[in-house]
Amino acid sequence: MSYEFERKQRIAIIGGGPGGYEAALAGAQQGAEVTLIERVGVGGAAVLTDVVPSKSLIATAEASNSIREANDLGVQFFVRGENGKPLHPEVAINLAAVNKRLLALAREQSEDMRATLLKAGVKLLSGHGRLDGRDAVIVSTGDDGSGTDFDRIEADTIVLSVGGSPRTLPSMMPDGERILTWTQLYNLKSVPKHLIVVGSGVTGAEFASAYRALGAEVTLISSRDQVLPGEDADAAAVIENVFTRNGMVVLSKSRAASAERTDAGVLVTLADGRTVEGSHCLIAVGAVPNTTGLGLAEAGVQLDESGHIRVNRVARTSIPNIYAAGDCTTEMPLASVASMMGRTAVYHAMGDAVKPIEVRNVAANIFTQPEIATVGWAQKEIEEGLRRGEVYKIPLEGNPRAKMMGITDGFVKLIASRGTGTVIGGVIVGPKASELIFPLTLAVEHGLTVDEVAEAFTVYPSLTGSITDAARAMHKVHY
């Protein structure tokens, strides 16, 4: 008697960021033979040079702000001078120690993720991966694949999760010392005297907010009418007001033409001829996908004009057995989305039940101070007639818990479908908005009405009380 044993499905994953990591775990969980190829370390840029270190830096900035603002709550810090009278000490930031800590945290997180993959039975290869047709991956030594040694991995399913890199411009090329991308900021030994931030999108706004809290003079150059041009207009207005109130210089409708080093630091020239002098300059003008040199065209994988990989709602590319996840794709460049795409890709490839990704239901956050969290349909889309809805906004300053905490900036905004009262969107601006948005994310994901949200008990006093207050105020939206 003979038996035939079914061969394990072979999955090769290029890139160990959030998408690749989750794809590898999902494949191992399903019993596949999984090989993960990564150049710099498990976790990729998200863990090593982007999300983990940047949010760690922002946490330090928040702590610094808390100390400065404690006086408003009756907490006073002082030392006694020579005459015995109290002197208010300055808040000092040891940026070298801060950067050492956050990079250590990033490495620790990467090692934890690596250990998890190894425990799950995933094979890890260090090197540069590229497609060899549609059913195999070539792994070369060296970050850029320039090495001569290589392995060839045959695979039934391939997942591309290669991420993106900071976009640079010929007229303001980073040198890693004075003109920097966000991945190079962690080499600084002290807080910049005057940081010029070129670009007022999410990355530019976050770092401008953080370094101003750390004590740097900051000039933020925005080519649009206001900072965060792609976000909720009310939220962006709050952030810009906080920025200027805290002493940041915001140059709206100003396009940076060039940045060059000088003997004293950096000189940024604007398109209209004005100049801005500073000690350092951060270039935050977006990102580009790491899709060159991967053999995508040869394999028939379709890209868009910007070089991003086209995928459908189950993260599948134009080639049936090749999937892609994360910032290298045409989907939202968020770690949470990359993770979901990685899992969805593998589940779909292995025949498991999957729910197509609904990007509309993704919660996103901007880690400025205060934070901005959003989910679902936006007010602008309602105003443009793309969806029938009603919008209600309630300021946080009226919330009792916010008063106790000294919070004066921020709001909760609910967007509900006209006729049914179903929650279809929301915006929260305030401290820890990234945590507060979750009830609205659940409401959007599961189609709860404003009445159903209002019926849930919230702690009194709490910031979440503003969510149910807003929901109660929209009681008749479905009538």
N, C-alpha and C positions, 0 to 999 in steps of 0.2 A: 504494500500500500504506500502511495506517495502523497505527500502534502505539499501544497504550494503556499508559501508565506508571502503575504503582500509586502512589497518594499515600502519603507517609510518615505513619505514625501520629503523632498530636499528643498530647503528654503535658503537662499543666499540674500543677505541684507548688506547693502553698501551704506554705511553711515550709522553711527551709534548714538545719535541725538535722541530726543524724546520719541520721535516716530520710529526709528530703528530699534531702540531699546524695547518699546512696547510690542513691536512686531515680533521681536525675538522671543520675548516671554510668552506671547500668545501662541507662537509656533511650537515652542517647547511644551506648553501646556496641552496642546493638541496632539503631541506625540511625534512631531516632525523632527527631522534631522536639520538643525539650524546652524548656519555659519554666519557670523557677523564680522564685517570688515570695517575697521575704524582707523583713522590716521593719527589723531591726537589724544584720544582717550575716550572711554565710555562716557556718554553724556554729551559729547560733542561740544560745539561752541556754546550751546545753551547753558550748559553746566560750567564749563571751564572759563569762558570769556564773555558771557553775555548775561543771561537771566540771573543765575545764582550770585555772581560777584556784584552785578549792578544793584540788585535788590538788597544785598547785604550792605552795600555802601549807603543806599537810601535809608535803611534801618538805622545806621549810625547818624545820618542827617536828622532823622526824626527824633532820635534821643537828644541830639544837640538842641533842637528846637524846643523840646519838652522842658529842658533845663532853663532855657532863656525865658520861656513863657510861664514858668512855675510861679513867678512873682504875682501874676494875675490871680492866682488861686490862693495867695497868702503864704506861699512857701518862699522863703528868702535865703539866699546863699551869701555869706560874707566872711571875711577874715578881719582880724583886728589890726589896725595900723599902728604905727609907733606911738601915736597919741591916744591909743585905746579906742578910737572911734572905728565903727565898722566900715570896711571897704568892700565894694562889690567886685568879686573876682571875675576875670574874663573866662569864657568857655574856650578851652584850648583843644585843638584837634591834632592828634599825632597821626597824620595821614599815612606815614610809612607803616605804622603799627596797624592802622585800619586796613590798608591794602594787603599786608602780610596775613592778617586774619581772614579776610574774605577770600583770598586765593587759597589759603589752607582749607577753608570750608568747601570751596569748589573742588579741590583735589579729593577731600574726604568723601564728598558726595559722589564723585566719579568712581572712587574705589568701592564704595558701598554698592553702586549699581553694577560694577564689574563682578563683585562677589555674588550678587544675586543672579546674574546671568550664568556664571560658572556653576553655581549650585543647581540651576535649572537644567544644566546639561548643554548649554549653548557653547559652540566652538568659537573662540575669539581669535581673529587674525589682525595683526597690526600692519598697516600699509595702505596703499592707494588702490581702490577698486574701480574697475571699469568693465563694461559689458564686452563680452566676446560673442557677438551674435545675440540670439534671444534666449539661449538656454545655458549660458555659462558666464562666469565672472573671472577676470584676470586680476590677481592681487600682486601688485609690485611693491618692492620695498621703497621707503622714502615717502615723505608727505605728498610730493607732487608726482609720484609714480616714475621718477627718473631712474630708479634702481634697476639693476639688471636681473636680480633674482625675482622670480615670480611663481605663483601657484595658479592653477586653473581649477575653478570650482564649478562642477556641473550642477545645475539646479532645475527643479520643476517650476519653482516660483522665485521671482526676484523682486525685492523691495528696494527702491531707491529712496534714501533719506539723507541727502548730502547737505542740506541746509543752505545758508547764504552767508555772504561776507559784506562788510561795510562798503558802500559805494564811494568811490573817490572821483575827484575831478582834476583834470590836468593843471588847472590854474591854482589849485590849492592842495597839492600832494602832501600827505602826511610824512613827517620825518621821525615820528616816534618820540620826540623830545619836546617840541614846542607846538607843532601842528599835529593833532592826534585824531585817530578814530576812537570809537568807544571801547575797542578791545585793547587800546594802548594806554588808557587812563590809569591803569593799575600799576604802572611803572613810576608814577609820580611819588616823590619823597615828601612833599609838603603841599599844602593847599595853595593852588595858584593865586597870585595876587589879584589878577584880573583875567577871568576866563571869558573868551568870546565864543559863543555857541552859534554855529551856522546851521540853521534848520530848526524850525519850531514844531516839527511833528512830535510823535510820542517820545522817541529817544532824546531829541534835543530838549524837550520840555522837562523830561524826568531828570536829566543830568543838570540842567540849569537850576531846577528847583533844589536838587541835592547839594550842589556846590555853593549855592547862595546860603543855604542853611549851615554849611560847614564853614562859612566865613569869607568866601571869595567874593570879590566884586564880579558881577556877571552882566554881560551884554548879550541879549538874545536877538539874533537877526532873523526876522520872519519876512518871507516874500509875500505873504498874504495879509489880509486885513487884520487878522488877529492870530494868536497862537492856536495850535491844535486845529487847523482849518478843517480837518475831516471829522471832527467830533461834534457832539451836541453844542449848539451855539451858546446856550445858557451856561453850560458847564465850562466851556472855554472862556467865557466872559468872567466867571468867578476866578478861574485860575490866573488869568491875566491881571485881574485886579489885585489878587494876593501877591503876585510877582512884583508888580510896581509898588505896592504898599510896603513890601519888604526891602525895597531899595534896588531891585533889578531894573536895568535899562532895557526896555523892549522896543526895538526898531521895527515897526510894522511897515508893510509895503516897501521893503528894502531887500534888494537882491545882492548877495555877495558875489563879486566878480572874481576876486582873487585873494589869496592869503600868502604872505611871505614872511620869512624870518628877518628880524632886524637885530642890531646889536643889543637892543633893550628887551626884545621879545618877539612880538608878532604884529604885523600891520595887515589889516583886512581892508580892502578897497571895495566899495559898493558900486553898483552899476551906474549910479548917478554921479560918481566922482568923490563922494564923501569917504572919509577913512575913519577907521576905528583902531586904536592901539591898545594892546593888551599884553599880558605875559604869556598866555597860552591860547590856543584856538582848538575847539572841538568841531570836527566836521561830522555833522549828523544829517546827511542828505539821502538817507535810504539805504537799501541793501540790494545786492545782486545775487542771483542764485548760483550755486557752485555746480553748474551743469556742463561746463566745458571739459573736454578731455575724457568724457565718460563713455564714448562710443554710442551715444543715443541715436544720432542720425543714421548710423550704419545699421542699427537694430530696428529702425523704423519708429522710434518713440517720438511722438509729436511734441513740439514746444510752441509757446506763443512768441510774440515779437520780442519780448523782454528776456527770453531764454528760460522761462519757467515751464515746467512739465505740465502738460494738460492731463487732467484726471477727471473721472466721473465721480458720482456720489458714493461709490464704494472704493475710491482711491485707485481705480484701475486706469492704466494708461491706454494708448492706442493699440498696444500689444497685449493680448489677453492674459498672458502669464507674467507680465511685468506691471508692478504697482509702484506708486510713489507716495511719499508722506512728508508733510512739513513745509518749511520755507522755500524749498526748491520747486514747489508746485504752484498752481494757480489759486490755491485756497488761502484762507486767512493765515498770516504768519504769526501764529501763536503756538506756544509749547503745548497747550491743552488740545488744540486742534491737531497738531502733529501726532500726539499720543493716540488720540481717537482714530486718526487715519491709519496709523500703524496697526492697531488692533483690528480695525475693520478690514483692512487689506488682507491680513492673514486669515481671519475667520472666513472671508468670502472665498479666498483661494482654496481653502480646505473644505468648503462645502457646508460650513456651519451657518446657522441663521444669523443674518445681519440686518441692522436697521440703517438704511442709507443716511449719511451724515447730513444734518440740517444745519447749515452754517448760521442761519437766521437765529437759532436758539443758543448760540455760543455766547457765554458771558466773557467780556473783555474788561481789562482794567489798565488805567494809566497811573503809575506810582509817583505822581506829584504830591505835594502837600497843600491842600487836601487831595485825596485820590478821586479819580473819576471811574465809575464802573457802569457798564452799559450791557443791555441784552435786548434782543428782538428788534422790532421796527423802531425807526427813529422819528422824532417829531417832524423833521424836514420832509421825510417821505410821506407823512400824513398830510402835511401842508401842500405837497405837490400832487396830491390825489392818487398816490400809488396804493393806498389802503384807506378805507373809511375808518376813522378812529377819533377818539377824544383824548385830550391831554390834560392832566392835572398836576400842578407842581405845588409842593408845600415846603417852605424854608425850614432848615434845621434849627434856626435860632429860636423858634418857638417851642421846640421839644424840651421837656423838663430835664432829661438826662444831658442834653447838649448844653443847657445852661449851667448845670453842675460842673461839667467838664470844661467850661469856658469856650465852647465852640460857637463861633459866630458866622462862619462861612460854610455854605453848602445847602443842599436840598435833596428831596426825594421827588422824582417825577414818574408818574404812572401813565401808561398809554393803553387804552382799552378799545376793543372793537365796538363801533357804534352799532347798536341793535342787539348785541348779545352780552356785552359787558365782559367779554373774555379778555384777560390781560395779554397783550401782544407785544409789550415792550416796557422798558423802564430805564431810568438813569438815576444814579445816586452819586452825589458829590459830598464827600466828608471823610473824616478819619476812618481808615479801615473799610472803605467802600467795597474793597475786594471781598470782604467777608459779608457785608450787609446785602450784597446783590443776590446772594444765593436763594432767598425766598422768592424773589422775582424770577430768577432763572427756573425754579421749579414750577412757578405759575405759568410761565411761557411754554415750557416743555410739555406740561400736562394739561394745558388749556383750562386753567382755573379762571373763574370769573372774579370780578372785584368783590362781589358779595362773599364768595368762598374764602378769599384772602382776608376779608374783614372779620370773618367769623372765627379765625384762628386767634388764640390768646397770645399776647406778647407780654413780656415782663414789664412791670411798671416800677421805676422809670427805665426806659431803654431807648436807644436810637431806633430800633426796629419798630417802636411804637408809631413812628412817622409813616411807616409803610401801611399799617392798618388804618391810620388816620386818613391817609390819602385814598385808600380803598373805600372807606366809608363815605368819603366826600363824593365818590363817583357812583354811589348806589343806584342812581336813576339813569346811568349812561345807556342801559339797554332798553329803556322805555321809549 
